[in-house]
Amino acid sequence: MEKKNVKRTRIAAVRFTAAEFTAIEKKFKGTTCRQMSEYMRSCLLNKPITTRYRNESLDEFMLEMIRLRKEFSAVANNFNQSVKKLHTLRQIPEFRYWISSTEAQRSELLERLEVIQKWMDKTAGRWLQ
């Protein structure tokens, strides 16, 4: 469905009290309308208005996911720094084993974190719609 470019030339001015306007604005923010004028036009012309629904029961879950995301990022960053530090000690023979061992662990950790990150992003995307 393509919207036609319609030139609107008529203006209808309406005055509201602060409380009335706040109530209208609150209802407008709960819709998918991009502009207040679009919302008001739809209301006045009895056109259907699509409202957004947000499942508030997920609020606590999402807060915890945000905290976990930050923690995962910090863990991955710290691990990366440790591996880089080990690479500077490559000359010492005992560290060669540690370097190869931590490199494998690093790869596995980063892969798992990436999977978790994608899942969290997907869940957050669904929640924020």
Backbone as XML, in Angstrom:
<?xml version="1.0"?>
<chain id="A" units="angstrom">
  <residue number="1" name="MET">
    <atom name="N" x="0.833" y="-1.183" z="0.000"/>
    <atom name="CA" x="0.000" y="0.000" z="0.000"/>
    <atom name="C" x="0.875" y="1.242" z="0.000"/>
  </residue>
  <residue number="2" name="GLU">
    <atom name="N" x="0.669" y="2.054" z="-0.980"/>
    <atom name="CA" x="1.462" y="3.260" z="-1.100"/>
    <atom name="C" x="0.607" y="4.458" z="-0.725"/>
  </residue>
  <residue number="3" name="LYS">
    <atom name="N" x="1.148" y="5.331" z="0.111"/>
    <atom name="CA" x="0.404" y="6.523" z="0.500"/>
    <atom name="C" x="0.541" y="7.566" z="-0.587"/>
  </residue>
  <residue number="4" name="LYS">
    <atom name="N" x="-0.550" y="8.247" z="-0.861"/>
    <atom name="CA" x="-0.524" y="9.317" z="-1.846"/>
    <atom name="C" x="-0.085" y="10.600" z="-1.163"/>
  </residue>
  <residue number="5" name="ASN">
    <atom name="N" x="0.657" y="11.411" z="-1.884"/>
    <atom name="CA" x="1.038" y="12.713" z="-1.371"/>
    <atom name="C" x="-0.152" y="13.652" z="-1.497"/>
  </residue>
  <residue number="6" name="VAL">
    <atom name="N" x="-0.775" y="13.946" z="-0.381"/>
    <atom name="CA" x="-1.943" y="14.814" z="-0.369"/>
    <atom name="C" x="-1.536" y="16.130" z="0.265"/>
  </residue>
  <residue number="7" name="LYS">
    <atom name="N" x="-1.850" y="17.206" z="-0.442"/>
    <atom name="CA" x="-1.521" y="18.517" z="0.099"/>
    <atom name="C" x="-2.672" y="18.970" z="0.985"/>
  </residue>
  <residue number="8" name="ARG">
    <atom name="N" x="-2.355" y="19.181" z="2.224"/>
    <atom name="CA" x="-3.364" y="19.624" z="3.186"/>
    <atom name="C" x="-3.279" y="21.134" z="3.311"/>
  </residue>
  <residue number="9" name="THR">
    <atom name="N" x="-4.400" y="21.811" z="3.002"/>
    <atom name="CA" x="-4.388" y="23.273" z="3.012"/>
    <atom name="C" x="-5.273" y="23.870" z="4.087"/>
  </residue>
  <residue number="10" name="ARG">
    <atom name="N" x="-6.126" y="23.068" z="4.691"/>
    <atom name="CA" x="-7.052" y="23.571" z="5.710"/>
    <atom name="C" x="-6.473" y="23.337" z="7.098"/>
  </residue>
  <residue number="11" name="ILE">
    <atom name="N" x="-6.627" y="24.333" z="7.968"/>
    <atom name="CA" x="-6.125" y="24.238" z="9.333"/>
    <atom name="C" x="-7.293" y="24.363" z="10.292"/>
  </residue>
  <residue number="12" name="ALA">
    <atom name="N" x="-7.333" y="23.482" z="11.268"/>
    <atom name="CA" x="-8.341" y="23.557" z="12.323"/>
    <atom name="C" x="-7.576" y="23.663" z="13.644"/>
  </residue>
  <residue number="13" name="ALA">
    <atom name="N" x="-7.679" y="24.806" z="14.271"/>
    <atom name="CA" x="-6.958" y="25.028" z="15.532"/>
    <atom name="C" x="-7.859" y="24.657" z="16.703"/>
  </residue>
  <residue number="14" name="VAL">
    <atom name="N" x="-7.303" y="23.923" z="17.639"/>
    <atom name="CA" x="-8.025" y="23.512" z="18.835"/>
    <atom name="C" x="-7.134" y="23.811" z="20.026"/>
  </residue>
  <residue number="15" name="ARG">
    <atom name="N" x="-7.715" y="24.363" z="21.064"/>
    <atom name="CA" x="-6.945" y="24.661" z="22.273"/>
    <atom name="C" x="-7.278" y="23.630" z="23.345"/>
  </residue>
  <residue number="16" name="PHE">
    <atom name="N" x="-6.249" y="23.225" z="24.095"/>
    <atom name="CA" x="-6.406" y="22.252" z="25.164"/>
    <atom name="C" x="-5.823" y="22.816" z="26.444"/>
  </residue>
  <residue number="17" name="THR">
    <atom name="N" x="-6.321" y="22.316" z="27.567"/>
    <atom name="CA" x="-5.674" y="22.629" z="28.839"/>
    <atom name="C" x="-4.414" y="21.775" z="28.899"/>
  </residue>
  <residue number="18" name="ALA">
    <atom name="N" x="-3.545" y="22.088" z="29.828"/>
    <atom name="CA" x="-2.309" y="21.319" z="29.967"/>
    <atom name="C" x="-2.619" y="19.852" z="30.269"/>
  </residue>
  <residue number="19" name="ALA">
    <atom name="N" x="-3.608" y="19.619" z="31.120"/>
    <atom name="CA" x="-3.979" y="18.249" z="31.490"/>
    <atom name="C" x="-4.550" y="17.496" z="30.290"/>
  </residue>
  <residue number="20" name="GLU">
    <atom name="N" x="-5.400" y="18.165" z="29.509"/>
    <atom name="CA" x="-5.977" y="17.526" z="28.320"/>
    <atom name="C" x="-4.882" y="17.159" z="27.325"/>
  </residue>
  <residue number="21" name="PHE">
    <atom name="N" x="-3.970" y="18.114" z="27.095"/>
    <atom name="CA" x="-2.908" y="17.862" z="26.124"/>
    <atom name="C" x="-1.989" y="16.734" z="26.588"/>
  </residue>
  <residue number="22" name="THR">
    <atom name="N" x="-1.711" y="16.679" z="27.883"/>
    <atom name="CA" x="-0.881" y="15.605" z="28.432"/>
    <atom name="C" x="-1.551" y="14.253" z="28.214"/>
  </residue>
  <residue number="23" name="ALA">
    <atom name="N" x="-2.858" y="14.191" z="28.426"/>
    <atom name="CA" x="-3.597" y="12.940" z="28.221"/>
    <atom name="C" x="-3.562" y="12.520" z="26.751"/>
  </residue>
  <residue number="24" name="ILE">
    <atom name="N" x="-3.743" y="13.485" z="25.851"/>
    <atom name="CA" x="-3.704" y="13.186" z="24.413"/>
    <atom name="C" x="-2.307" y="12.732" z="24.009"/>
  </residue>
  <residue number="25" name="GLU">
    <atom name="N" x="-1.307" y="13.426" z="24.530"/>
    <atom name="CA" x="0.079" y="13.082" z="24.210"/>
    <atom name="C" x="0.432" y="11.671" z="24.693"/>
  </residue>
  <residue number="26" name="LYS">
    <atom name="N" x="-0.059" y="11.317" z="25.867"/>
    <atom name="CA" x="0.187" y="9.980" z="26.417"/>
    <atom name="C" x="-0.426" y="8.911" z="25.511"/>
  </residue>
  <residue number="27" name="LYS">
    <atom name="N" x="-1.658" y="9.156" z="25.059"/>
    <atom name="CA" x="-2.310" y="8.201" z="24.151"/>
    <atom name="C" x="-1.562" y="8.126" z="22.825"/>
  </residue>
  <residue number="28" name="PHE">
    <atom name="N" x="-1.116" y="9.275" z="22.327"/>
    <atom name="CA" x="-0.379" y="9.327" z="21.061"/>
    <atom name="C" x="0.914" y="8.503" z="21.149"/>
  </residue>
  <residue number="29" name="LYS">
    <atom name="N" x="1.630" y="8.620" z="22.255"/>
    <atom name="CA" x="2.894" y="7.901" z="22.414"/>
    <atom name="C" x="2.705" y="6.395" z="22.469"/>
  </residue>
  <residue number="30" name="GLY">
    <atom name="N" x="1.504" y="5.948" z="22.759"/>
    <atom name="CA" x="1.214" y="4.523" z="22.795"/>
    <atom name="C" x="0.801" y="3.959" z="21.451"/>
  </residue>
  <residue number="31" name="THR">
    <atom name="N" x="0.877" y="4.777" z="20.401"/>
    <atom name="CA" x="0.482" y="4.324" z="19.071"/>
    <atom name="C" x="1.685" y="4.209" z="18.158"/>
  </residue>
  <residue number="32" name="THR">
    <atom name="N" x="1.427" y="3.747" z="16.949"/>
    <atom name="CA" x="2.486" y="3.661" z="15.947"/>
    <atom name="C" x="2.516" y="4.892" z="15.055"/>
  </residue>
  <residue number="33" name="CYS">
    <atom name="N" x="1.669" y="5.884" z="15.323"/>
    <atom name="CA" x="1.656" y="7.118" z="14.537"/>
    <atom name="C" x="2.972" y="7.856" z="14.718"/>
  </residue>
  <residue number="34" name="ARG">
    <atom name="N" x="3.469" y="8.417" z="13.627"/>
    <atom name="CA" x="4.757" y="9.106" z="13.700"/>
    <atom name="C" x="4.617" y="10.553" z="14.158"/>
  </residue>
  <residue number="35" name="GLN">
    <atom name="N" x="3.499" y="11.151" z="13.889"/>
    <atom name="CA" x="3.301" y="12.548" z="14.254"/>
    <atom name="C" x="1.979" y="12.710" z="14.980"/>
  </residue>
  <residue number="36" name="MET">
    <atom name="N" x="1.938" y="13.713" z="15.837"/>
    <atom name="CA" x="0.715" y="14.009" z="16.588"/>
    <atom name="C" x="-0.423" y="14.341" z="15.629"/>
  </residue>
  <residue number="37" name="SER">
    <atom name="N" x="-0.132" y="15.065" z="14.563"/>
    <atom name="CA" x="-1.181" y="15.441" z="13.602"/>
    <atom name="C" x="-1.793" y="14.198" z="12.947"/>
  </residue>
  <residue number="38" name="GLU">
    <atom name="N" x="-0.961" y="13.225" z="12.642"/>
    <atom name="CA" x="-1.454" y="11.971" z="12.062"/>
    <atom name="C" x="-2.395" y="11.271" z="13.044"/>
  </residue>
  <residue number="39" name="TYR">
    <atom name="N" x="-2.008" y="11.245" z="14.325"/>
    <atom name="CA" x="-2.830" y="10.619" z="15.363"/>
    <atom name="C" x="-4.165" y="11.345" z="15.504"/>
  </residue>
  <residue number="40" name="MET">
    <atom name="N" x="-4.122" y="12.669" z="15.586"/>
    <atom name="CA" x="-5.360" y="13.449" z="15.761"/>
    <atom name="C" x="-6.278" y="13.316" z="14.549"/>
  </residue>
  <residue number="41" name="ARG">
    <atom name="N" x="-5.705" y="13.329" z="13.355"/>
    <atom name="CA" x="-6.495" y="13.170" z="12.139"/>
    <atom name="C" x="-7.195" y="11.812" z="12.148"/>
  </residue>
  <residue number="42" name="SER">
    <atom name="N" x="-6.471" y="10.780" z="12.549"/>
    <atom name="CA" x="-7.060" y="9.434" z="12.607"/>
    <atom name="C" x="-8.196" y="9.382" z="13.622"/>
  </residue>
  <residue number="43" name="CYS">
    <atom name="N" x="-7.985" y="10.018" z="14.772"/>
    <atom name="CA" x="-9.041" y="10.043" z="15.797"/>
    <atom name="C" x="-10.289" y="10.762" z="15.286"/>
  </residue>
  <residue number="44" name="LEU">
    <atom name="N" x="-10.085" y="11.935" z="14.715"/>
    <atom name="CA" x="-11.223" y="12.749" z="14.269"/>
    <atom name="C" x="-11.979" y="12.125" z="13.102"/>
  </residue>
  <residue number="45" name="LEU">
    <atom name="N" x="-11.277" y="11.424" z="12.253"/>
    <atom name="CA" x="-11.918" y="10.826" z="11.075"/>
    <atom name="C" x="-12.295" y="9.358" z="11.288"/>
  </residue>
  <residue number="46" name="ASN">
    <atom name="N" x="-12.240" y="8.915" z="12.548"/>
    <atom name="CA" x="-12.602" y="7.546" z="12.922"/>
    <atom name="C" x="-11.843" y="6.484" z="12.125"/>
  </residue>
  <residue number="47" name="LYS">
    <atom name="N" x="-10.584" y="6.737" z="11.880"/>
    <atom name="CA" x="-9.742" y="5.760" z="11.198"/>
    <atom name="C" x="-9.113" y="4.851" z="12.255"/>
  </residue>
  <residue number="48" name="PRO">
    <atom name="N" x="-8.788" y="3.632" z="11.878"/>
    <atom name="CA" x="-8.172" y="2.725" z="12.869"/>
    <atom name="C" x="-6.791" y="3.222" z="13.293"/>
  </residue>
  <residue number="49" name="ILE">
    <atom name="N" x="-6.504" y="3.047" z="14.571"/>
    <atom name="CA" x="-5.221" y="3.457" z="15.139"/>
    <atom name="C" x="-4.558" y="2.217" z="15.730"/>
  </residue>
  <residue number="50" name="THR">
    <atom name="N" x="-3.335" y="1.966" z="15.300"/>
    <atom name="CA" x="-2.596" y="0.815" z="15.815"/>
    <atom name="C" x="-1.851" y="1.243" z="17.067"/>
  </residue>
  <residue number="51" name="THR">
    <atom name="N" x="-2.142" y="0.534" z="18.152"/>
    <atom name="CA" x="-1.457" y="0.844" z="19.401"/>
    <atom name="C" x="-0.366" y="-0.187" z="19.640"/>
  </residue>
  <residue number="52" name="ARG">
    <atom name="N" x="0.642" y="0.237" z="20.368"/>
    <atom name="CA" x="1.741" y="-0.660" z="20.715"/>
    <atom name="C" x="1.406" y="-1.338" z="22.029"/>
  </residue>
  <residue number="53" name="TYR">
    <atom name="N" x="1.822" y="-2.589" z="22.113"/>
    <atom name="CA" x="1.629" y="-3.335" z="23.350"/>
    <atom name="C" x="3.007" y="-3.714" z="23.862"/>
  </residue>
  <residue number="54" name="ARG">
    <atom name="N" x="3.252" y="-3.444" z="25.098"/>
    <atom name="CA" x="4.537" y="-3.775" z="25.697"/>
    <atom name="C" x="4.294" y="-4.656" z="26.904"/>
  </residue>
  <residue number="55" name="ASN">
    <atom name="N" x="4.906" y="-5.799" z="26.888"/>
    <atom name="CA" x="4.759" y="-6.751" z="27.977"/>
    <atom name="C" x="5.667" y="-6.327" z="29.132"/>
  </residue>
  <residue number="56" name="GLU">
    <atom name="N" x="5.097" y="-5.715" z="30.148"/>
    <atom name="CA" x="5.881" y="-5.185" z="31.256"/>
    <atom name="C" x="6.433" y="-6.280" z="32.167"/>
  </residue>
  <residue number="57" name="SER">
    <atom name="N" x="5.935" y="-7.489" z="32.028"/>
    <atom name="CA" x="6.443" y="-8.576" z="32.860"/>
    <atom name="C" x="7.888" y="-8.925" z="32.504"/>
  </residue>
  <residue number="58" name="LEU">
    <atom name="N" x="8.334" y="-8.502" z="31.330"/>
    <atom name="CA" x="9.702" y="-8.778" z="30.911"/>
    <atom name="C" x="10.693" y="-7.709" z="31.366"/>
  </residue>
  <residue number="59" name="ASP">
    <atom name="N" x="10.237" y="-6.658" z="32.009"/>
    <atom name="CA" x="11.117" y="-5.562" z="32.419"/>
    <atom name="C" x="12.283" y="-6.048" z="33.273"/>
  </residue>
  <residue number="60" name="GLU">
    <atom name="N" x="11.985" y="-6.801" z="34.298"/>
    <atom name="CA" x="13.035" y="-7.278" z="35.199"/>
    <atom name="C" x="14.001" y="-8.216" z="34.459"/>
  </residue>
  <residue number="61" name="PHE">
    <atom name="N" x="13.443" y="-9.075" z="33.629"/>
    <atom name="CA" x="14.262" y="-9.990" z="32.831"/>
    <atom name="C" x="15.216" y="-9.210" z="31.927"/>
  </residue>
  <residue number="62" name="MET">
    <atom name="N" x="14.700" y="-8.173" z="31.273"/>
    <atom name="CA" x="15.534" y="-7.391" z="30.362"/>
    <atom name="C" x="16.618" y="-6.625" z="31.113"/>
  </residue>
  <residue number="63" name="LEU">
    <atom name="N" x="16.319" y="-6.134" z="32.291"/>
    <atom name="CA" x="17.344" y="-5.455" z="33.091"/>
    <atom name="C" x="18.483" y="-6.417" z="33.422"/>
  </residue>
  <residue number="64" name="GLU">
    <atom name="N" x="18.119" y="-7.634" z="33.774"/>
    <atom name="CA" x="19.137" y="-8.642" z="34.080"/>
    <atom name="C" x="19.935" y="-9.001" z="32.832"/>
  </residue>
  <residue number="65" name="MET">
    <atom name="N" x="19.284" y="-9.087" z="31.683"/>
    <atom name="CA" x="19.977" y="-9.377" z="30.427"/>
    <atom name="C" x="20.963" y="-8.261" z="30.083"/>
  </residue>
  <residue number="66" name="ILE">
    <atom name="N" x="20.586" y="-7.030" z="30.334"/>
    <atom name="CA" x="21.477" y="-5.894" z="30.071"/>
    <atom name="C" x="22.710" y="-5.993" z="30.967"/>
  </residue>
  <residue number="67" name="ARG">
    <atom name="N" x="22.500" y="-6.321" z="32.242"/>
    <atom name="CA" x="23.629" y="-6.494" z="33.168"/>
    <atom name="C" x="24.535" y="-7.631" z="32.708"/>
  </residue>
  <residue number="68" name="LEU">
    <atom name="N" x="23.923" y="-8.750" z="32.303"/>
    <atom name="CA" x="24.707" y="-9.895" z="31.833"/>
    <atom name="C" x="25.511" y="-9.553" z="30.581"/>
  </residue>
  <residue number="69" name="ARG">
    <atom name="N" x="24.911" y="-8.819" z="29.681"/>
    <atom name="CA" x="25.591" y="-8.420" z="28.453"/>
    <atom name="C" x="26.845" y="-7.609" z="28.786"/>
  </residue>
  <residue number="70" name="LYS">
    <atom name="N" x="26.704" y="-6.691" z="29.733"/>
    <atom name="CA" x="27.857" y="-5.877" z="30.146"/>
    <atom name="C" x="28.930" y="-6.740" z="30.798"/>
  </residue>
  <residue number="71" name="GLU">
    <atom name="N" x="28.499" y="-7.672" z="31.637"/>
    <atom name="CA" x="29.459" y="-8.563" z="32.299"/>
    <atom name="C" x="30.180" y="-9.456" z="31.287"/>
  </residue>
  <residue number="72" name="PHE">
    <atom name="N" x="29.448" y="-10.011" z="30.330"/>
    <atom name="CA" x="30.064" y="-10.842" z="29.300"/>
    <atom name="C" x="31.094" y="-10.042" z="28.512"/>
  </residue>
  <residue number="73" name="SER">
    <atom name="N" x="30.744" y="-8.834" z="28.198"/>
    <atom name="CA" x="31.656" y="-7.974" z="27.459"/>
    <atom name="C" x="32.925" y="-7.713" z="28.263"/>
  </residue>
  <residue number="74" name="ALA">
    <atom name="N" x="32.769" y="-7.457" z="29.553"/>
    <atom name="CA" x="33.927" y="-7.213" z="30.417"/>
    <atom name="C" x="34.798" y="-8.463" z="30.534"/>
  </residue>
  <residue number="75" name="VAL">
    <atom name="N" x="34.167" y="-9.635" z="30.690"/>
    <atom name="CA" x="34.922" y="-10.892" z="30.788"/>
    <atom name="C" x="35.712" y="-11.132" z="29.507"/>
  </residue>
  <residue number="76" name="ALA">
    <atom name="N" x="35.070" y="-10.953" z="28.373"/>
    <atom name="CA" x="35.750" y="-11.165" z="27.092"/>
    <atom name="C" x="36.905" y="-10.179" z="26.929"/>
  </residue>
  <residue number="77" name="ASN">
    <atom name="N" x="36.690" y="-8.959" z="27.320"/>
    <atom name="CA" x="37.734" y="-7.938" z="27.218"/>
    <atom name="C" x="38.927" y="-8.287" z="28.114"/>
  </residue>
  <residue number="78" name="ASN">
    <atom name="N" x="38.653" y="-8.675" z="29.362"/>
    <atom name="CA" x="39.727" y="-9.057" z="30.285"/>
    <atom name="C" x="40.500" y="-10.267" z="29.768"/>
  </residue>
  <residue number="79" name="PHE">
    <atom name="N" x="39.775" y="-11.235" z="29.226"/>
    <atom name="CA" x="40.408" y="-12.433" z="28.705"/>
    <atom name="C" x="41.304" y="-12.081" z="27.520"/>
  </residue>
  <residue number="80" name="ASN">
    <atom name="N" x="40.808" y="-11.218" z="26.653"/>
    <atom name="CA" x="41.613" y="-10.764" z="25.507"/>
    <atom name="C" x="42.904" y="-10.105" z="25.971"/>
  </residue>
  <residue number="81" name="GLN">
    <atom name="N" x="42.799" y="-9.262" z="26.979"/>
    <atom name="CA" x="43.981" y="-8.586" z="27.512"/>
    <atom name="C" x="44.974" y="-9.590" z="28.092"/>
  </residue>
  <residue number="82" name="SER">
    <atom name="N" x="44.471" y="-10.609" z="28.777"/>
    <atom name="CA" x="45.348" y="-11.639" z="29.351"/>
    <atom name="C" x="46.091" y="-12.390" z="28.257"/>
  </residue>
  <residue number="83" name="VAL">
    <atom name="N" x="45.393" y="-12.738" z="27.211"/>
    <atom name="CA" x="46.020" y="-13.473" z="26.108"/>
    <atom name="C" x="47.069" y="-12.592" z="25.433"/>
  </residue>
  <residue number="84" name="LYS">
    <atom name="N" x="46.786" y="-11.337" z="25.257"/>
    <atom name="CA" x="47.771" y="-10.423" z="24.653"/>
    <atom name="C" x="49.017" y="-10.327" z="25.532"/>
  </residue>
  <residue number="85" name="LYS">
    <atom name="N" x="48.816" y="-10.283" z="26.843"/>
    <atom name="CA" x="49.940" y="-10.232" z="27.777"/>
    <atom name="C" x="50.777" y="-11.507" z="27.669"/>
  </residue>
  <residue number="86" name="LEU">
    <atom name="N" x="50.108" y="-12.654" z="27.566"/>
    <atom name="CA" x="50.833" y="-13.916" z="27.413"/>
    <atom name="C" x="51.672" y="-13.930" z="26.133"/>
  </residue>
  <residue number="87" name="HIS">
    <atom name="N" x="51.149" y="-13.317" z="25.076"/>
    <atom name="CA" x="51.893" y="-13.277" z="23.814"/>
    <atom name="C" x="53.188" y="-12.481" z="23.945"/>
  </residue>
  <residue number="88" name="THR">
    <atom name="N" x="53.222" y="-11.529" z="24.856"/>
    <atom name="CA" x="54.461" y="-10.769" z="25.064"/>
    <atom name="C" x="55.513" y="-11.626" z="25.770"/>
  </residue>
  <residue number="89" name="LEU">
    <atom name="N" x="55.088" y="-12.706" z="26.428"/>
    <atom name="CA" x="55.997" y="-13.594" z="27.159"/>
    <atom name="C" x="56.353" y="-14.845" z="26.346"/>
  </residue>
  <residue number="90" name="ARG">
    <atom name="N" x="56.177" y="-14.790" z="25.058"/>
    <atom name="CA" x="56.378" y="-15.941" z="24.169"/>
    <atom name="C" x="57.802" y="-16.513" z="24.250"/>
  </residue>
  <residue number="91" name="GLN">
    <atom name="N" x="58.770" y="-15.677" z="24.579"/>
    <atom name="CA" x="60.160" y="-16.130" z="24.607"/>
    <atom name="C" x="60.395" y="-17.189" z="25.688"/>
  </residue>
  <residue number="92" name="ILE">
    <atom name="N" x="59.628" y="-17.175" z="26.765"/>
    <atom name="CA" x="59.823" y="-18.111" z="27.867"/>
    <atom name="C" x="59.152" y="-19.438" z="27.494"/>
  </residue>
  <residue number="93" name="PRO">
    <atom name="N" x="59.933" y="-20.549" z="27.441"/>
    <atom name="CA" x="59.409" y="-21.839" z="26.965"/>
    <atom name="C" x="58.179" y="-22.350" z="27.721"/>
  </residue>
  <residue number="94" name="GLU">
    <atom name="N" x="58.113" y="-22.122" z="29.042"/>
    <atom name="CA" x="56.972" y="-22.630" z="29.818"/>
    <atom name="C" x="55.655" y="-21.978" z="29.399"/>
  </residue>
  <residue number="95" name="PHE">
    <atom name="N" x="55.758" y="-20.777" z="28.884"/>
    <atom name="CA" x="54.544" y="-20.060" z="28.523"/>
    <atom name="C" x="53.974" y="-20.475" z="27.171"/>
  </residue>
  <residue number="96" name="ARG">
    <atom name="N" x="54.751" y="-21.164" z="26.367"/>
    <atom name="CA" x="54.255" y="-21.587" z="25.051"/>
    <atom name="C" x="53.023" y="-22.481" z="25.186"/>
  </residue>
  <residue number="97" name="TYR">
    <atom name="N" x="53.061" y="-23.390" z="26.161"/>
    <atom name="CA" x="51.914" y="-24.270" z="26.401"/>
    <atom name="C" x="50.709" y="-23.437" z="26.835"/>
  </residue>
  <residue number="98" name="TRP">
    <atom name="N" x="50.924" y="-22.514" z="27.743"/>
    <atom name="CA" x="49.826" y="-21.661" z="28.232"/>
    <atom name="C" x="49.231" y="-20.828" z="27.111"/>
  </residue>
  <residue number="99" name="ILE">
    <atom name="N" x="50.097" y="-20.353" z="26.242"/>
    <atom name="CA" x="49.616" y="-19.522" z="25.128"/>
    <atom name="C" x="48.688" y="-20.329" z="24.232"/>
  </residue>
  <residue number="100" name="SER">
    <atom name="N" x="49.099" y="-21.516" z="23.829"/>
    <atom name="CA" x="48.254" y="-22.328" z="22.946"/>
    <atom name="C" x="46.974" y="-22.758" z="23.663"/>
  </residue>
  <residue number="101" name="SER">
    <atom name="N" x="47.083" y="-23.067" z="24.941"/>
    <atom name="CA" x="45.912" y="-23.477" z="25.721"/>
    <atom name="C" x="44.918" y="-22.328" z="25.851"/>
  </residue>
  <residue number="102" name="THR">
    <atom name="N" x="45.410" y="-21.162" z="26.209"/>
    <atom name="CA" x="44.492" y="-20.026" z="26.387"/>
    <atom name="C" x="43.937" y="-19.536" z="25.062"/>
  </residue>
  <residue number="103" name="GLU">
    <atom name="N" x="44.688" y="-19.705" z="23.995"/>
    <atom name="CA" x="44.193" y="-19.301" z="22.676"/>
    <atom name="C" x="42.971" y="-20.139" z="22.299"/>
  </residue>
  <residue number="104" name="ALA">
    <atom name="N" x="43.023" y="-21.434" z="22.563"/>
    <atom name="CA" x="41.881" y="-22.313" z="22.286"/>
    <atom name="C" x="40.698" y="-21.945" z="23.178"/>
  </residue>
  <residue number="105" name="GLN">
    <atom name="N" x="40.975" y="-21.701" z="24.447"/>
    <atom name="CA" x="39.907" y="-21.303" z="25.374"/>
    <atom name="C" x="39.297" y="-19.965" z="24.958"/>
  </residue>
  <residue number="106" name="ARG">
    <atom name="N" x="40.148" y="-19.059" z="24.531"/>
    <atom name="CA" x="39.691" y="-17.735" z="24.099"/>
    <atom name="C" x="38.727" y="-17.859" z="22.919"/>
  </residue>
  <residue number="107" name="SER">
    <atom name="N" x="39.116" y="-18.667" z="21.941"/>
    <atom name="CA" x="38.259" y="-18.864" z="20.768"/>
    <atom name="C" x="36.906" y="-19.443" z="21.162"/>
  </residue>
  <residue number="108" name="GLU">
    <atom name="N" x="36.943" y="-20.441" z="22.011"/>
    <atom name="CA" x="35.697" y="-21.079" z="22.463"/>
    <atom name="C" x="34.831" y="-20.091" z="23.250"/>
  </residue>
  <residue number="109" name="LEU">
    <atom name="N" x="35.463" y="-19.340" z="24.148"/>
    <atom name="CA" x="34.732" y="-18.354" z="24.945"/>
    <atom name="C" x="34.087" y="-17.304" z="24.051"/>
  </residue>
  <residue number="110" name="LEU">
    <atom name="N" x="34.847" y="-16.775" z="23.104"/>
    <atom name="CA" x="34.320" y="-15.739" z="22.226"/>
    <atom name="C" x="33.181" y="-16.262" z="21.343"/>
  </residue>
  <residue number="111" name="GLU">
    <atom name="N" x="33.285" y="-17.513" z="20.893"/>
    <atom name="CA" x="32.205" y="-18.103" z="20.097"/>
    <atom name="C" x="30.926" y="-18.218" z="20.919"/>
  </residue>
  <residue number="112" name="ARG">
    <atom name="N" x="31.068" y="-18.711" z="22.148"/>
    <atom name="CA" x="29.892" y="-18.856" z="23.016"/>
    <atom name="C" x="29.292" y="-17.496" z="23.370"/>
  </residue>
  <residue number="113" name="LEU">
    <atom name="N" x="30.160" y="-16.532" z="23.649"/>
    <atom name="CA" x="29.669" y="-15.191" z="23.962"/>
    <atom name="C" x="28.935" y="-14.579" z="22.763"/>
  </residue>
  <residue number="114" name="GLU">
    <atom name="N" x="29.427" y="-14.870" z="21.575"/>
    <atom name="CA" x="28.776" y="-14.351" z="20.369"/>
    <atom name="C" x="27.379" y="-14.958" z="20.204"/>
  </residue>
  <residue number="115" name="VAL">
    <atom name="N" x="27.251" y="-16.247" z="20.467"/>
    <atom name="CA" x="25.944" y="-16.910" z="20.398"/>
    <atom name="C" x="24.994" y="-16.287" z="21.423"/>
  </residue>
  <residue number="116" name="ILE">
    <atom name="N" x="25.493" y="-16.102" z="22.644"/>
    <atom name="CA" x="24.672" y="-15.506" z="23.701"/>
    <atom name="C" x="24.297" y="-14.074" z="23.328"/>
  </residue>
  <residue number="117" name="GLN">
    <atom name="N" x="25.250" y="-13.320" z="22.782"/>
    <atom name="CA" x="25.001" y="-11.930" z="22.381"/>
    <atom name="C" x="23.910" y="-11.865" z="21.308"/>
  </residue>
  <residue number="118" name="LYS">
    <atom name="N" x="23.976" y="-12.749" z="20.321"/>
    <atom name="CA" x="22.964" y="-12.776" z="19.259"/>
    <atom name="C" x="21.592" y="-13.097" z="19.840"/>
  </residue>
  <residue number="119" name="TRP">
    <atom name="N" x="21.549" y="-14.066" z="20.752"/>
    <atom name="CA" x="20.274" y="-14.421" z="21.377"/>
    <atom name="C" x="19.720" y="-13.238" z="22.166"/>
  </residue>
  <residue number="120" name="MET">
    <atom name="N" x="20.593" y="-12.559" z="22.911"/>
    <atom name="CA" x="20.155" y="-11.407" z="23.711"/>
    <atom name="C" x="19.663" y="-10.277" z="22.806"/>
  </residue>
  <residue number="121" name="ASP">
    <atom name="N" x="20.366" y="-10.021" z="21.714"/>
    <atom name="CA" x="19.946" y="-8.979" z="20.775"/>
    <atom name="C" x="18.587" y="-9.315" z="20.157"/>
  </residue>
  <residue number="122" name="LYS">
    <atom name="N" x="18.419" y="-10.581" z="19.798"/>
    <atom name="CA" x="17.156" y="-11.030" z="19.201"/>
    <atom name="C" x="16.005" y="-10.864" z="20.203"/>
  </residue>
  <residue number="123" name="THR">
    <atom name="N" x="16.252" y="-11.271" z="21.449"/>
    <atom name="CA" x="15.235" y="-11.159" z="22.497"/>
    <atom name="C" x="14.923" y="-9.688" z="22.785"/>
  </residue>
  <residue number="124" name="ALA">
    <atom name="N" x="15.954" y="-8.870" z="22.862"/>
    <atom name="CA" x="15.757" y="-7.441" z="23.107"/>
    <atom name="C" x="14.986" y="-6.802" z="21.965"/>
  </residue>
  <residue number="125" name="GLY">
    <atom name="N" x="15.299" y="-7.207" z="20.745"/>
    <atom name="CA" x="14.581" y="-6.669" z="19.579"/>
    <atom name="C" x="13.102" y="-6.992" z="19.624"/>
  </residue>
  <residue number="126" name="ARG">
    <atom name="N" x="12.767" y="-8.217" z="19.995"/>
    <atom name="CA" x="11.356" y="-8.606" z="20.111"/>
    <atom name="C" x="10.681" y="-7.836" z="21.232"/>
  </residue>
  <residue number="127" name="TRP">
    <atom name="N" x="11.387" y="-7.668" z="22.332"/>
    <atom name="CA" x="10.819" y="-6.998" z="23.506"/>
    <atom name="C" x="10.566" y="-5.521" z="23.248"/>
  </residue>
  <residue number="128" name="LEU">
    <atom name="N" x="11.456" y="-4.884" z="22.482"/>
    <atom name="CA" x="11.345" y="-3.442" z="22.251"/>
    <atom name="C" x="10.349" y="-3.082" z="21.158"/>
  </residue>
  <residue number="129" name="GLN">
    <atom name="N" x="9.816" y="-4.047" z="20.455"/>
    <atom name="CA" x="8.855" y="-3.738" z="19.379"/>
    <atom name="C" x="7.546" y="-3.249" z="19.926"/>
  </residue>
</chain>
